[in-house]
Amino acid sequence: MDFDLTDEQKQLREEVRRFADNEIRPIASEHDREESYPYEVVEKAAEMGLIAPHVPVEYGGVGYSAIENAIIIEELFAVDPGIGLCISGAGFGAEAIMEFGTEEQKEEVLPAVTSGESLLGSAISEPQAGSDVTSIATRAEKDGDEWVLNGSKMWITNGTVGDYFVVLCETDPEIEDRYSGYSQILVEADRDGFEAEKITGKMGVRASDTAEVYLDDVRVPEENLVGQRGMGFLQLMQFFDETRTAIAAQGVGIAKGATERALEYAQEREQFDRPISDFQAIKHKLAEMRTNTEAARWLTYCSAWSVDADPDRATALASMAKEFASRIAVEAADEAVQIHGGAGYVDDHDVERLYRDAKITQIYEGTTEIQKNIIARELLGDGIGV
Amino acid sequence: MKVLVTVKEVAEVGDDFAIEGTEIAESDLEYDLNEWDDYAIEAGVRLAEDGIADEVVALTIGPERSEETIRMALAKGADRAVRVWDDAIADSFLDVDTKVDLLEAVVDEEEPDLVLTGVQAADDAFGATGVALAERIGFEHAAVVNDLELDADAGVANVRRELEGGVEELTEVDVPAVLTVQTGLNEPRYASLRGIRQAQRKEIATKDLADVGLSPDDVEGALTVTSMYEPESESDAEIIEGDADEAAGRLAEVLREKGVEA
């Protein structure tokens, strides 16, 4: 057993860290306050190859596995989760096209996304359908050689900035099987009837664009169906192991970023004529933060490894990593603010931002509660279902 | 045209470090690519991208650890690398003359048309290696170059040099030449993810003293470090921050404190 990263992975980590320090750190607070999308830095990230690096080389990506993705996400989120999400989420939905898309779809969408020319989004949630994905009400009906989509989608990342969306909709309501009858359809944002309204006032990850998307008789050619008709939900389920591992990596990054900031501040801040890092109460906090981050990181790497190497274990490991790392992120950000004291309660120090950003990792891509259900289900051998 | 870029892995220290004898404690050192060399690599890679250079070779003198640094040059686009090291080198303090001995041997073998070096290294900061190498190998040279246009057909490098006192010199240098590169010559890129992947498969040829035709006696430098200490600061510098109003206010306050009256 070997716990060392390869030379390539180490070099990747170092260069992504340099990118995040130089390009993201100086502008993070501004985009957080203004809730503005950082187009420029996303473009620079695309030049470096950071957008959808798991896309195969022939479609403009690097063909990276879940482990390299985790390394990249960790470094970006350690500096700023908001902009980190803009970069790591600029290709949301790419995996559906990679795995199930037609050759034409791959050639049209994937190189455009990896080059930063187009932004992609994945539209699943609805006002009434969050964790309960199969209760979605968005319909797509066949009319001649076109699909006609109607419905509304909620919490859609890249909603107002995206160029393409992979939309989950019901195409075959007559099928009684709970998991069938849904399809994934590629929708271009410039189609008539497509509208997106930015959701403002988010607690955290405010640089990232989130929107409610309205589909009002949106017509797309039948070739825009991604994969098999009626199999959309089952197709979607296949990527949860990867996407949840990615959220775990976000948590690891936030925990790491919080620990680094707390460590630095504790050594600078003096009270009673000595740095507060001399006090055992602070030392223990820092030790716990560091230990938890390390534990979360290796659980995340293990989950990432299992995605390729041991898919039977991947579902449970991904949920464990996601649940644990997101919890550790929230705890570490909380302790980082505590160590900063009053200074951490205002936005002069960016632990305040991390504190707000951390929470979302326990909510999106399956809440903590859903992850625990999955872990228990795998443990008890109940099979599919939540 | 073949371009040789010399790169160095430099040691960096934070605010707190310990001195052990005539050295800074190894545990307080971090290693990174010399900043000036980053600009030299970028210049070399751009010459290749513009179709002027056929091959860009990175050259370093350093222990195995420095392969991490030189691999960054490969990830940014250098085609291959040469690393010179020997236990005998590790035992002595490398002065400029000794470095030039080692570099000269590789230049003789590689026969580049253009050698790019950083103006200086961030650690020992001699700022002499590039020009000393030019003298030794009989190349033209220009130091502190902050703009470069290469006319390959005419065999001339049009360069702008940054001199003291804000003076800049525009000059022509006949190729083959050594140019020592100042920061600001270009904007060094980040290594792309694809570049990082490709770099793992690029060649780093290692050479010891025998390979470059030198003996341990040749690398016994004329310089030895006799002591290492942290100079005591005699006064503090204050950097005034804030907008113009605040900064002017604070400046007036300081001047008044120091006894300057209107």
Interface residues (C-beta under 8 A of the other chain):
Chain A: D7 E8 K10 Q11 L12 E14 E15 R18 F19 K44 E47 M48 G49 L50 P53 V57 V62 Y64
Chain B: E68 R71 M72 A75 R189 Y190 A191 S192 L193 R194 I196 R197 A199 Q200
